[in-house]
Amino acid sequence: MSLDDRTRTWQLIMTGHDLRHVTLDTQADMARLLDLDPSISHLTLEIGDMSVHVARDWPNDQYEEAGCLIDRIAASGISAIVVHDRNGKPPRRVTTGE
């Protein structure tokens, strides 16, 4: 396990067929790639005529903590915080009253 693996707040999740062909070194390289470029939403590996979907996966408690942080930032005296989703969802605007 590298230092990145211990400090990363997410884990690599892979779904599909022929996962056995994805080596630990390749998994480490994909995790590092996703660390380096947060604009990448996911990867698709093509293995012959099969494919493997690769993405980041966060524990549920992190979503809850993120929601609490958004609320706390919104209540800190600013007018609003607008959270932009990189997956094309409309931005979420949170004000003190929400």
Backbone as CSV, one residue per row, in Angstrom:
resi,resn,N_x,N_y,N_z,CA_x,CA_y,CA_z,C_x,C_y,C_z
1,MET,0.857,-1.175,0.000,0.000,0.000,0.000,0.898,1.232,0.000
2,SER,0.663,2.131,-0.925,1.468,3.345,-0.997,0.893,4.417,-0.079
3,LEU,1.655,5.478,0.102,1.179,6.597,0.906,-0.127,7.141,0.347
4,ASP,-0.243,7.205,-0.988,-1.470,7.701,-1.614,-2.682,6.869,-1.191
5,ASP,-2.503,5.547,-1.117,-3.616,4.675,-0.741,-4.105,4.968,0.675
6,ARG,-3.196,5.338,1.572,-3.576,5.580,2.955,-4.201,6.952,3.156
7,THR,-3.875,7.917,2.298,-4.386,9.271,2.465,-5.548,9.574,1.530
8,ARG,-5.826,8.721,0.592,-6.907,8.931,-0.371,-8.245,8.821,0.348
9,THR,-9.169,9.716,0.038,-10.485,9.705,0.680,-11.482,8.845,-0.083
10,TRP,-11.081,8.280,-1.185,-11.954,7.436,-1.997,-11.208,6.157,-2.335
11,GLN,-11.955,5.198,-2.857,-11.330,3.960,-3.315,-11.687,3.728,-4.775
12,LEU,-10.891,2.927,-5.430,-11.130,2.573,-6.818,-12.184,1.482,-6.859
13,ILE,-13.193,1.658,-7.692,-14.208,0.625,-7.857,-14.214,0.206,-9.320
14,MET,-14.198,-1.105,-9.546,-14.199,-1.642,-10.904,-15.355,-2.620,-11.042
15,THR,-16.096,-2.489,-12.128,-17.183,-3.419,-12.408,-17.066,-3.877,-13.844
16,GLY,-17.445,-5.106,-14.093,-17.410,-5.639,-15.451,-16.847,-7.053,-15.455
17,HIS,-16.487,-7.489,-16.645,-15.970,-8.839,-16.836,-14.453,-8.813,-16.940
18,ASP,-13.844,-9.939,-16.675,-12.395,-10.116,-16.793,-11.601,-9.184,-15.894
19,LEU,-12.085,-8.952,-14.693,-11.350,-8.126,-13.738,-9.993,-8.741,-13.396
20,ARG,-9.880,-10.042,-13.563,-8.622,-10.719,-13.234,-7.479,-10.248,-14.118
21,HIS,-7.792,-9.634,-15.259,-6.761,-9.135,-16.169,-6.240,-7.755,-15.765
22,VAL,-6.865,-7.129,-14.788,-6.438,-5.801,-14.338,-5.486,-5.991,-13.161
23,THR,-4.200,-5.815,-13.410,-3.181,-6.087,-12.400,-3.209,-5.039,-11.291
24,LEU,-2.576,-5.365,-10.177,-2.468,-4.414,-9.065,-1.698,-3.172,-9.502
25,ASP,-0.661,-3.343,-10.334,0.075,-2.179,-10.837,-0.813,-1.285,-11.689
26,THR,-1.654,-1.894,-12.531,-2.574,-1.113,-13.358,-3.592,-0.395,-12.486
27,GLN,-4.083,-1.066,-11.439,-5.021,-0.429,-10.520,-4.371,0.769,-9.839
28,ALA,-3.118,0.614,-9.414,-2.402,1.722,-8.772,-2.219,2.884,-9.750
29,ASP,-1.905,2.572,-11.004,-1.741,3.620,-12.019,-3.054,4.349,-12.284
30,MET,-4.160,3.608,-12.321,-5.460,4.247,-12.552,-5.837,5.137,-11.377
31,ALA,-5.580,4.676,-10.157,-5.880,5.489,-8.977,-5.053,6.764,-9.003
32,ARG,-3.786,6.650,-9.363,-2.924,7.838,-9.436,-3.422,8.777,-10.530
33,LEU,-3.843,8.248,-11.673,-4.392,9.062,-12.754,-5.615,9.834,-12.269
34,LEU,-6.512,9.161,-11.562,-7.715,9.824,-11.055,-7.375,10.848,-9.981
35,ASP,-6.292,10.615,-9.232,-5.817,11.619,-8.272,-5.307,12.862,-8.996
36,LEU,-4.552,12.647,-10.064,-3.914,13.752,-10.778,-4.893,14.594,-11.573
37,ASP,-5.963,13.987,-12.064,-6.908,14.714,-12.918,-8.331,14.523,-12.423
38,PRO,-8.766,15.375,-11.486,-10.113,15.228,-10.928,-11.233,15.450,-11.942
39,SER,-10.908,15.987,-13.115,-11.954,16.194,-14.119,-12.373,14.884,-14.785
40,ILE,-11.589,13.821,-14.608,-11.952,12.510,-15.168,-13.035,11.910,-14.283
41,SER,-14.217,11.669,-14.855,-15.295,11.100,-14.045,-15.177,9.583,-13.924
42,HIS,-14.707,8.907,-14.967,-14.539,7.456,-14.916,-13.693,7.013,-16.108
43,LEU,-13.313,5.755,-16.101,-12.536,5.151,-17.175,-13.252,3.889,-17.640
44,THR,-13.035,3.519,-18.880,-13.503,2.230,-19.379,-12.306,1.505,-19.957
45,LEU,-12.031,0.322,-19.440,-10.964,-0.513,-19.968,-11.573,-1.511,-20.933
46,GLU,-10.999,-1.642,-22.095,-11.452,-2.644,-23.055,-10.478,-3.807,-23.018
47,ILE,-11.010,-4.984,-22.728,-10.206,-6.199,-22.637,-10.824,-7.194,-23.607
48,GLY,-10.253,-7.264,-24.803,-10.858,-8.081,-25.850,-12.219,-7.510,-26.191
49,ASP,-13.248,-8.341,-26.123,-14.602,-7.846,-26.407,-15.373,-7.529,-25.125
50,MET,-14.677,-7.533,-23.992,-15.276,-7.199,-22.701,-14.830,-5.804,-22.276
51,SER,-15.546,-5.221,-21.318,-15.130,-3.922,-20.792,-15.261,-3.903,-19.274
52,VAL,-14.442,-3.039,-18.669,-14.443,-2.851,-17.222,-14.635,-1.364,-16.965
53,HIS,-15.620,-1.027,-16.133,-15.896,0.358,-15.745,-15.098,0.644,-14.476
54,VAL,-14.361,1.762,-14.471,-13.512,2.122,-13.343,-13.883,3.525,-12.882
55,ALA,-14.127,3.699,-11.602,-14.503,5.012,-11.074,-14.045,5.130,-9.626
56,ARG,-14.220,6.331,-9.095,-13.963,6.575,-7.667,-15.225,6.205,-6.886
57,ASP,-15.024,5.719,-5.683,-16.152,5.403,-4.811,-15.833,5.950,-3.431
58,TRP,-16.744,6.743,-2.896,-16.562,7.332,-1.572,-17.485,6.658,-0.588
59,PRO,-17.029,6.462,0.649,-17.915,5.926,1.691,-19.086,6.884,1.940
60,ASN,-20.236,6.358,2.317,-21.432,7.175,2.545,-21.207,8.260,3.590
61,ASP,-20.407,7.977,4.614,-20.208,8.979,5.647,-19.489,10.210,5.109
62,GLN,-18.741,10.065,4.029,-18.089,11.226,3.427,-19.110,12.144,2.759
63,TYR,-20.138,11.574,2.142,-21.197,12.400,1.552,-21.913,13.190,2.646
64,GLU,-22.159,12.527,3.779,-22.816,13.203,4.907,-21.936,14.327,5.435
65,GLU,-20.642,14.052,5.589,-19.724,15.076,6.070,-19.649,16.243,5.083
66,ALA,-19.622,15.927,3.785,-19.587,16.980,2.771,-20.841,17.846,2.858
67,GLY,-21.995,17.227,3.037,-23.237,17.978,3.178,-23.210,18.901,4.384
68,CYS,-22.669,18.411,5.499,-22.550,19.235,6.704,-21.608,20.414,6.481
69,LEU,-20.512,20.173,5.770,-19.571,21.247,5.478,-20.194,22.314,4.583
70,ILE,-20.965,21.882,3.584,-21.653,22.837,2.706,-22.594,23.694,3.539
71,ASP,-23.352,23.060,4.426,-24.279,23.808,5.286,-23.535,24.781,6.195
72,ARG,-22.414,24.336,6.755,-21.640,25.192,7.659,-21.036,26.381,6.909
73,ILE,-20.561,26.141,5.687,-20.023,27.238,4.876,-21.124,28.235,4.547
74,ALA,-22.311,27.707,4.197,-23.442,28.583,3.865,-23.860,29.425,5.069
75,ALA,-23.688,28.898,6.271,-24.098,29.617,7.484,-23.002,30.526,8.042
76,SER,-21.878,30.627,7.358,-20.731,31.352,7.902,-20.764,32.853,7.632
77,GLY,-21.874,33.356,7.097,-21.971,34.784,6.847,-21.896,35.140,5.368
78,ILE,-21.711,34.136,4.518,-21.743,34.413,3.078,-23.192,34.396,2.611
79,SER,-23.441,34.914,1.432,-24.809,34.916,0.904,-25.239,33.528,0.453
80,ALA,-24.331,32.817,-0.230,-24.662,31.487,-0.737,-23.383,30.782,-1.160
81,ILE,-23.466,29.472,-1.249,-22.404,28.670,-1.847,-23.049,27.897,-2.987
82,VAL,-22.399,27.904,-4.139,-22.898,27.165,-5.294,-21.936,26.011,-5.541
83,VAL,-22.450,24.800,-5.476,-21.654,23.591,-5.648,-21.881,23.079,-7.069
84,HIS,-20.805,23.039,-7.844,-20.883,22.609,-9.245,-20.480,21.145,-9.356
85,ASP,-21.300,20.369,-10.023,-21.051,18.948,-10.219,-20.349,18.745,-11.556
86,ARG,-19.263,17.983,-11.569,-18.533,17.792,-12.817,-19.215,16.811,-13.766
87,ASN,-20.277,16.157,-13.292,-20.977,15.181,-14.125,-22.148,15.787,-14.898
88,GLY,-22.194,17.111,-14.968,-23.216,17.756,-15.773,-24.525,18.029,-15.069
89,LYS,-24.642,17.701,-13.790,-25.863,18.011,-13.051,-25.926,19.522,-12.851
90,PRO,-27.123,20.067,-12.722,-27.235,21.506,-12.454,-26.560,21.852,-11.121
91,PRO,-25.976,23.043,-11.013,-25.348,23.448,-9.761,-26.355,23.485,-8.622
92,ARG,-25.876,23.213,-7.419,-26.713,23.264,-6.211,-26.360,24.532,-5.461
93,ARG,-27.318,25.417,-5.276,-27.099,26.684,-4.566,-27.679,26.566,-3.165
94,VAL,-26.816,26.800,-2.163,-27.235,26.676,-0.770,-27.040,28.034,-0.107
95,THR,-28.118,28.519,0.535,-28.058,29.767,1.277,-28.260,29.453,2.765
96,THR,-28.116,30.445,3.592,-28.254,30.254,5.041,-29.605,29.662,5.417
97,GLY,-30.654,30.033,4.699,-31.994,29.579,5.034,-32.324,28.173,4.564
98,GLU,-31.448,27.504,3.823,-31.785,26.177,3.290,-31.383,25.075,4.221
